[in-house]
C-alpha cells in the first residue's frame, strides 16, 4: 500500500511543475486608443466558470458559485463601463444561425487567447513560427458578420475560470511542500480582449493564469475586474 501511495504521489508531482515567467498583456502594433474615438464597442456576455479542484487536480463545476460570480461580474462591468467615452452595446439576443455564429466566435476567442498565453506570453514556450514575431493574432474575417448584425466596430471579450482548491488538494499541497516539490492549489484564470470586428484582428489582450480576487464576493470581483480591464484602450468619458 505504501508503495502505491508513493507511486501515485510521484506521478502527481511530475505534473506539478513551476510556472515560467509570463507576460500578461500586449497591444497590436499600429493600434492606439485614439482609433476607438466615437466607435461602438460590443460587450460580449462574459464566459464564467467557477468550481473546485479535487485532490488530484480535476476541475469540478459548482453551479451556485458560477451564477453568483456571473451576477457580480455583470454588475461590476456596468459600474466600470458606464462612463465610457465609447457607446457600449450589450450582446444581443440572437437565434438560429446568428446565435450559432456568435457562440462560435466567443469560443474562438477563448482558444486564441489561450494560444497567445501559451505560445507568445510564455517566452520559453514560443513556437518557432512565433519567435520574434509581433502581436498579430486574429479571429478571422468571419467576425465581420458580428459587426454587420450589431453595428459595433469593436468587440470586448472576457473570460473568468476559477477552481478553488478542495481540502484534499490543499493537504496534498502541504505534503508535496514537505517533499520539496511545488503543487498548485487552485486555478484563477482571466482573459480580456479587444477585437476589431471588421477585420477579426485581436488588438489588445490582458491575460493572466493566476489572477487575484475571490470572484464569489463583491470585493473580490471588484479586484478581478480591475485586473482584467487594466490598460483597456476604451477610455472613460472626461469629467464635466
N, C-alpha and C positions, 0 to 999 in steps of 0.2 A: 504493500500500500504506500509506504514511504517513497519507494522508487517512482510510483505512478504520480504522486503529488509533485515530486521534484521535477519529473519529466514535463509535466503539464506546465509547471511554473517556468521552466526554462524556455518552453515553446512560446509562452505568452511574452516573456521578456524579450525575445528576439523581435517581436513586433513593436516593442516599446522603445523605439529609437528617438533620441532627442531631435527636435525640430531645427532646421537650418535657419540661418539669418534670412530675413524676408523683407522685401519691400512691401509697402502697404497701399500705394496709390500711384496713379500715372495719368497723364493727360496726352491726348493725341497731338503730335507736332502740328503746328499751324492753327490749332483751335484756341480761342480765347473767350472769356466771359462776355466780351463785347458783342460777339456774334449772336448771343442769345437775346439781345435787346429787342423787346416788343414781341418776341416769339412765344407761341403757346407750348406748354410742356404737359404731356400726358403722364399722369401719375398712375402707373400700373398697380393693381392690387398686390400688396407685398406677399411674397411666398414665406409663410411662417410654419415652422415645425419645432415643437418642444416636447421633450420626453426625458427618459432616464438612460443611464449607461449601466449595463449589467457588469457583474464581476469580470467576465471575460471580454468586456468592451463592446457588446452588442447593443445597438440602439433600440429602445423600446418606447413607442409613442405614448403620449398622455394627452387625451383629447381635451380635458379640462384646462390643463396648462396652456395648450395651444390656443384655445379660444380666448383665454384670459390675456395672453400675450398679444394676440391679434387685435383685440379691442384697445389695449393700452397703446399699441403701436399706431393705430389709426388716429387716436386722439392726440398723440404727441406730434404726429406728422401734420395734422390740421393746425395745431398751435404754431409750429415752426415755419410752415409754408404760407400761413395766412397773409403775411405782409410781403410776400414775394413781388418783385417788380415784374415778374412774368405771370401771365394768366396760367393757373394750374388747373388742368382738366382731370376729373376722376375717370377711372376706367369705365367705359360704357357697358351696358348690358347688351350683349350680342347673342345671336342664336345661329344654329346651323353651321355652315362652312366658315362664317365670320368668327364665331366663337372658337371653333377648332383652330383657325389660323392664329388667333390671339394667344390661345393656350400654347401652341407650338412655339411661338416666338418667346414667350415667357420661359418655357423650358430650355429653349436655345440659349437665352441669355445666361441662365444658370450654368449651362455646360461651358459656354465661352468664358464666363467669369472664373470658373474653377480651373479651366485650362490656363488662363492668364496667371493665376496664383501659382499653379504647379510648374508651368514651363517658362514663365518670364519673371515673376516676382521672386522666386527662389533662384538666386543666381547660379548656385551649383547644380541645378537640375534643368537648366535650359537645354532645349533641343538644339542640335547642330544648326537647324534652319532658323532658329530664333536668336542665336548669339549675335550680339552687336546690332540687332535689329531695333528699329524704333517701335513705339507702341502703336501698332496698326491693325488691331483686331476688328472683326466685323460680324454682324448677324446676317449679312447678305442683302441683296436688293429687294427681297420679298417684304422687308419691313416697310417699304413704301405704301403697301396696301393699308397698313395701320394708320399712316399719315392721311391717306385719302379718306378713310372712314371716319376719322376723328377731327380732322382739321388741325392737328398738332404737328409741329415741325420736329419736336424733340420728345423723347420718352425717358422717364426716370423709373428704373427697375430697382427693387430692393428684395433682399433675401435675409432671413434670420433662421438659423438652425442651432438649437441648443439641446445638449444632452447633459443632464445633471448626474454626477456620479452617485451610484447607489452605495449603501453601507458596505456591501461586499466589495465594490470597486475601490472605495477609499481604504478598506482594510488591506486589500491587495497592494495598493499604492504604498502603504506603510511597510508591508512585508518586503516589497521589492526594494524600497529605500534601504532597508536593513541589510540587503544583499549587495548594495552598491549600484543598483540599477534605477533608472528613471521611468516611471509609469505615469501616464497622464490620466487624471480622473476628471472626466467631463469634456465636452466639446462645445465651444461657443463661437460659431462662425457667422460672419456677416458680410454681405456684399451690397454695394450701392453703385449703380452705373447709369451714365447718361448716354443715350444713343441718338444719333441723327436718323430719324425715321425715313427721311427721303433717300438716304444712301445706305443705311444699315450700319454705318461706321460707329464703333464704340469710341466715344470722345473722352470720357473720363470714367475712371473706376477707382473705388475705395474698397479694398477687400482685406479682411483680417481673419485668420483662422483661430485667433484667441482673443476675442473681444471681451470687454468688461460690461458690468451692469447685469443684474438679475432681471430678465425680461418678464418675470412673473409679478413684479410690483412696479408702481408708478415711478419711483425714484430710479430704480434700476433701468427701466425703459428709457427714461429721460437721458441717462448716461449713454445708453446704447445708441440712441438716435443721434446724439451729439457726435459720437464717434463715426457713425455711418455717414453723416452729412458734412463731416469736416472737409473744408475746401471745396464744397459743392459749388460749381460755377454759377448756379442760379442765385442771384443776389436779392437781398431783402429790399423792399421799397424804401427810398430815402425818407427820413423823418420830416414831417411838416413843421 
